Amino acid sequence: MRVSWTPEALNDLDEIELFIAEDNPERAISFVDELIDFGEGLGNFPEKGTQAKWTTDTTIKEFYYKGYTFIYELFTDEVRIHEVHSFYKMMRHFNR
């Protein structure tokens, strides 16, 4: 199944990279590559996630990976990744 990324999801990846780069620029690049690989892998296992708890739409899924939440939508021939959220960034923001 084809995987597509919305502009919002790509922006999320950019923000994640910038956030991690504050502490470790090399890891920022490799980790975002890891997130991209994981997201692309959802095309092979689109039902891997669970239905998002905040909607009754069964085509909207969530999947958690190393403190990050992928929000994606299932179509007949496509997995569309809408957002990638970072739990760690939120916690760091509130602990400053």
ABEGO torsion letter per residue (X at the ends): XBBBBBAAAAAAAAAAAAAAAAABAAAAAAAAAAAAAAAAAAAABAAABBBBAABABAABBBBBBGGBBBBBBBBAABBBBABBBBAAAAAAAAAX
